[in-house]
Amino acid sequence: MVRRLSFSLTRASVLTLGAGLAASCALFVGVSHLEYDNLALSFSQRADQRVATVRQGLHDAVEVVNVTNQLFALGAPVTREQFHDFTSPLLARHPFIKAFNFHRVVDDAERATVEAELQRVLPGTTIGAERDSMRVPSERRDRYNVVYYLEPLRGNETAFGFDSGLRPQINQALARALADGRAAATSLFPLIQDPQPQPSFQVLMPVLDRNGKLIGDTAVVVRARELVKNALASANLLGDEGIVMSVYAAGQPEAASLVFSTRSDGAPLPNDTMADWLAPQHRSSLVRTLDVAGRPWLVEVTAVPRPFAADHLASLAILAGGILLSLLTAAWVQASSVRTRRVQQLVRKRTADLKRTNRRLVDDMVARERTEKALQQSEQRFRQLVAMSSDWYWEQDRHFRFTMITGGFAEKSGVTVDRVLGKTRWEYMQDIGESDAGRAHIAQVKAQEAFSNFEYQLSDDNGDTRWFLVSGQPVFDERGVFNGYRGTGSDITARKLTEQRVHHVAQHDVLTGLPNRSLLQDRLGQAVAYASRSGNPVWVMLIDLDRFKFVNDSMGHKAGDVLLMTVAARLRSSLRDTDTVARMSGDEFVAILSEHGEQTLSPDIVQRVMDAVAQPVMLGTKEFFVTCSIGVSVFPSEGTTADELIEHADIAMYRAKKLGRNNFQFYTPAMNEESQERVRIESALRNALERDEFVLYYQPQLDMKTGKVCGMEALIRWQHPELGMVPPGRFIGIAEETGLIVPIGAWVMRTACAQNKAWQDAGFDKLRVAVNLSARQFSAPDLIDGLERVLADTGLEPKYLEIELTESLFMSDVTPAVELLHRMKALGVNLSIDDFGTGFSSLSYLSRFPIDVLKIDRSFVADITRDANDEAIVTSIIALAHNLKLAVIAEGVETGEQLDYLRRHGCDEMQGYYFSRPLAALDFEQLLVEGRGLAPGETIAAAEPEVVA
C-alpha cells in the first residue's frame, strides 16, 4: 500500500502566488490612479461650469447697471415714467433684483423742494436715515444722496427718499466708479426695506452732467443669495448632491460674507482616507476669485466623498480577478509539483496507471488553456470598456440592431429606449444617409470596422435638437465569425452649442451682428462659385457713410454706434434674405447680391439701399440725416477675379465720393487707372515738402476804381521732377484726404507771408496777400497759435494777410466756428469767404461772421453777360455785401464785357486772366517794377479762358 505524502507548499507555488498577488496589487493601484484622474477631470468640469454660471449671473447684474445708466448718459432728462417703463422689463427678466434706484445729489437748500416732489409720489416721504433699524428723518447736511427714483415702489416704500450718502459702502463704491469710469459694487449690507435682513449689495454707476459734474448715480439693489441660486437653477446645477458649493462676497471665506451654500448644516466634509493613500495628488476642491464690479467674490466648490467601491469597480474587479487567478495558478503549480513527486515515487509500482495519469494531465492542460483564454477575453473586454468609458453602453447584434442600452440612456439623451431597441442606427435616424459623414459611417459599420467619435444630431422626444457622440468595436467569436457591435455613447449637446456660439462670435461683428471680414470672404466665395456654375451675375456693393466722422466728433462715439446699428438694420431690410450684408470696418459695409431666376439685378436696388440709409435718424434729441456713397463691382466681368471684387467696389466708391458723395458708381477699368494714379501722386506727395518741390504763384488783384494792383492771391504749384508742373486739381484733394494738407498749408502760409514782407522791405507798395485755408487746417487745435507764430516770425503786419475760407468749413457747426473766426479776426488779419453762393449760404449766419470780403465764384462771373440768372445772382451778392459793409472781389474775369458789367454794378476788386494769369514770384515782382495796371475805364483784348487753379 502506497504511503500518503504529507502536505507542504512547494517553492514554485509560493513564488507563483507571490508574483501574482504583487502584479494584481500593482495593477489595482495603477487603475485606481486612472479612476481618480477621471474623477478629478469630471469634478473640474462640473466645478468650472458652476463658477462660470455664477460669473455670468454676476456679470448680468453689472450689465443691467450699464444698460440703465445709458438711459441717463444720453443727456436728455429722464422722467419717472421713462424710468419705470425702462426698468419694468428688466425686473421681470431678473427676479434677483430687489430694486432699481436713481440716487440724486441734493443740496440742503433744495431739501424742501425735493421732499415735496417725493411726497407727491408717496405721501409722508421725507429725506430719511436709519437709526436702530428704524427709518427717521435725516439730520441736516450740506448734501444728500437721495433715492429719487425707485422701481418697484411696492415693497420698497421704506427706501424711497432714503439718504444713501450715509452708507459708507455706497460712498466707497461711488468713489471707485468715478475713479475707474465703470460700474462698482458695494460690500454686503442689510436693506432698510427688508424686515428680515438678507445678504444684499448694490452695483452703481455715476451720472454726470455735460460739464462732468456728478448729479447722481444709477444703482441696482441685488439679493445676493437669490442671484446665485437663480443662476445655478437656470443652468440645472442645484440638484447635484455630490457637489458642495459656497459663494462669499469677499476675497476670503468668512462666515459674515457667505452669500450662498448648498450645504445647510455647515459641518465639515469627511476626509477620503483611501484617496489620501492611493492618490495623494487627487484634487476634490476648487477655489476661484471673481471680480464683481471692482470687488472680489470667492467661489468654493468641493466634491462630497463617496464610498470607494462606488467609483472604483474596475480596480476592485481587477484586484479580485488577479487574486483569484493567482490562487488558481498557484494551486495548479502546487498540484503539478505534488503530482510529479507522486509519479516519480510510484513510477515503479504503478506503471500500468501511467497512461491514465498522462491522459488526466492532458485534460487538465486543456481545461487550463480554456480558462486562461476566457480570462484573457474578459480582461480584453474590460480594457475596451475602460478605454471607451462614457455616459452609456450599448450592444448590437450581427444585423446591427440594438439589443441593449444601459447607463441611464433615456434620462441623459431625452430619447426613450423603446424608440431605439430592435432598430439599426440608420433606421431610427432616417436622414443619416443624407450627409457624407453619415454615409461613411454606415459603410464603415457594414464593413465590420471599429469606429470612434462619430457625431450626429437627433430630435429628442420633446422635439429639441440634441448632439451625440458614439464609439464602437466589432465583436467576433473564437472562429472569427462577426456577432455584432458593442460601444459607448454620450450627449455632447452643450459642447456643440458652445462651439456654435464661439463660431458665431468669431464670424460676426459685435456691434451690428452682421458678418465680419472672415464670414464675408466665405460668403463671397460661395456666391462666385454659384455664379460660375449658373452663369448669373454677382454684384458686390461697398457702402461708405458720408460725414460719419462728424457724428463721432460732434455727438460722441455712443451716438456713432447707434447710427451704425440703425444703418445695419436698414441695409438688411432693404435687401433680400438671400443677400449678404457685412461690416468691413468703421463706417464701411459690404453687400453681396446674387441673381436667382427671375430676380434680376438692376441699379434700382442700389438706389433703394441709398434711400433706406438716407432716412432721418434720432440721435439723442436731435434728428440727423446721413447719406452714403456706394461703389459696385460685377462678377463675372472682363479681367475681374473674385479676389478683386471688393477692391474694385472700393475704387468705385471713392469715385462716388469724388463726384460729390450721395451717389453710386459702377466700377470701370478707367477707375483703376485713376486709382493707381492717385497712389503714385500720394506716394510722391509725402516727400514733396522735404524735397522742396512746391512753389507759389501769385495772381494779381486789381482795384476796380483805380485800376492798380491792390493785392494778390497765393496759389500753390508742384514742380515734380518726373511729372513736371502738377496742377492743384491733381493733388489738393489727395492732400486733404491724407491729412498732408496741414503741413502743406502751413508751408504756403509761411512762404506767402515771408514773400510779401520781402517785397514790402524792397520798397514796393504794401499789398494784401490772400491765402486759402483748408478744412483740416480750420479744424486744427493750434490754428490761432500757428497764425501768430507765422506773423511774428515773418514780421508781416496782420492787416496785409487775408485768410480765404469756403462756406462749407463752418456751416456744419456754426457756434464754435463763429468763436474761432472772432479769434482769428482779433489777430488783425482780413477774412474773406471764397466761392460765395456755391454752398449752403445762410444770411442769418453771414451777419454773425466777422467777414471783410466776399469773393464771387467764377461760375457766376463766366455768364453774367449772357445769363439773366447769373446777372441777378452777381448783382444780389454785390448789393448784399455793400449793405453788410463788406468788400466784393470777382474772380475768373476773362473778358472786357465782364469787367465793364462788374464796374457798372459797383464791384470793388477783380482777378482773372483778363489782366494776368498766376505768376511766379520773379514775374510778379517784374509786374510790380513795371507798375502795370488798368486805367479807370480801360479794357484790353480778351484773354484766353481761365483754368481753375
HELIX and SHEET records of a PDB file:
HELIX    1   1 ARG A   11  ALA A   73  1                                  63    
HELIX    2   2 ARG A   80  ARG A   93  1                                  14    
HELIX    3   3 ASP A  108  GLU A  110  5                                   3    
HELIX    4   4 ARG A  111  VAL A  121  1                                  11    
HELIX    5   5 GLU A  157  ALA A  159  5                                   3    
HELIX    6   6 SER A  164  LEU A  166  5                                   3    
HELIX    7   7 PRO A  168  ASP A  180  1                                  13    
HELIX    8   8 ALA A  224  SER A  234  1                                  11    
HELIX    9   9 ALA A  255  SER A  257  5                                   3    
HELIX   10  10 THR A  273  LEU A  278  1                                   6    
HELIX   11  11 PHE A  308  ASP A  311  1                                   4    
HELIX   12  12 LEU A  313  LEU A  346  1                                  34    
HELIX   13  13 THR A  351  ASP A  353  5                                   3    
HELIX   14  14 LEU A  354  ALA A  387  1                                  34    
HELIX   15  15 PHE A  409  SER A  413  1                                   5    
HELIX   16  16 VAL A  417  ARG A  419  5                                   3    
HELIX   17  17 ARG A  425  TYR A  428  1                                   4    
HELIX   18  18 GLN A  430  GLU A  434  5                                   5    
HELIX   19  19 ASP A  436  LYS A  446  1                                  11    
HELIX   20  20 THR A  493  ALA A  506  1                                  14    
HELIX   21  21 ARG A  517  SER A  534  1                                  18    
HELIX   22  22 PHE A  548  MET A  555  1                                   8    
HELIX   23  23 HIS A  557  SER A  574  1                                  18    
HELIX   24  24 PRO A  603  VAL A  613  1                                  11    
HELIX   25  25 ALA A  642  GLU A  644  5                                   3    
HELIX   26  26 LEU A  645  LYS A  658  1                                  14    
HELIX   27  27 PRO A  669  ALA A  688  1                                  20    
HELIX   28  28 PRO A  728  THR A  738  1                                  11    
HELIX   29  29 ILE A  741  ASP A  761  1                                  21    
HELIX   30  30 ALA A  775  PHE A  778  1                                   4    
HELIX   31  31 LEU A  783  THR A  794  1                                  12    
HELIX   32  32 PRO A  798  TYR A  800  5                                   3    
HELIX   33  33 GLU A  807  LEU A  809  5                                   3    
HELIX   34  34 VAL A  814  ALA A  826  1                                  13    
HELIX   35  35 LEU A  843  LEU A  846  1                                   4    
HELIX   36  36 ARG A  858  VAL A  861  1                                   4    
HELIX   37  37 ALA A  868  ASN A  883  1                                  16    
HELIX   38  38 GLY A  896  ARG A  904  1                                   9    
HELIX   39  39 ALA A  921  GLU A  930  1                                  10    
SHEET    1   A 5 ARG A 143  GLU A 151  0                                        
SHEET    2   A 5 ILE A  97  ASP A 107 -1                                        
SHEET    3   A 5 LEU A 214  ARG A 223 -1                                        
SHEET    4   A 5 SER A 200  LEU A 208 -1                                        
SHEET    5   A 5 ALA A 184  ALA A 185 -1                                        
SHEET    1   B 2 GLY A 128  ARG A 131  0                                        
SHEET    2   B 2 MET A 134  PRO A 137 -1                                        
SHEET    1   C 4 LEU A 258  SER A 261  0                                        
SHEET    2   C 4 ILE A 243  TYR A 248 -1                                        
SHEET    3   C 4 ARG A 295  ALA A 303 -1                                        
SHEET    4   C 4 SER A 285  VAL A 292 -1                                        
SHEET    1   D 5 PHE A 402  ILE A 405  0                                        
SHEET    2   D 5 TRP A 392  GLN A 396 -1                                        
SHEET    3   D 5 PHE A 482  ASP A 491 -1                                        
SHEET    4   D 5 THR A 465  PHE A 476 -1                                        
SHEET    5   D 5 PHE A 451  SER A 459 -1                                        
SHEET    1   E 5 THR A 580  SER A 585  0                                        
SHEET    2   E 5 GLU A 588  SER A 594 -1                                        
SHEET    3   E 5 VAL A 538  LEU A 545 -1                                        
SHEET    4   E 5 CYS A 628  PHE A 635 -1                                        
SHEET    5   E 5 PHE A 664  PHE A 666  1                                        
SHEET    1   F 2 VAL A 617  LEU A 619  0                                        
SHEET    2   F 2 LYS A 622  PHE A 624 -1                                        
SHEET    1   G 9 GLY A 724  VAL A 726  0                                        
SHEET    2   G 9 VAL A 709  HIS A 720 -1                                        
SHEET    3   G 9 PHE A 694  ASP A 703 -1                                        
SHEET    4   G 9 GLU A 909  GLN A 911 -1                                        
SHEET    5   G 9 ALA A 887  GLU A 891  1                                        
SHEET    6   G 9 VAL A 853  ILE A 856  1                                        
SHEET    7   G 9 ASN A 830  PHE A 836  1                                        
SHEET    8   G 9 LEU A 801  THR A 806  1                                        
SHEET    9   G 9 ARG A 768  ASN A 772  1                                        
SHEET    1   H 4 GLY A 724  VAL A 726  0                                        
SHEET    2   H 4 VAL A 709  HIS A 720 -1                                        
SHEET    3   H 4 PHE A 694  ASP A 703 -1                                        
SHEET    4   H 4 LEU A 919  ALA A 920 -1                                        
END                                                                             
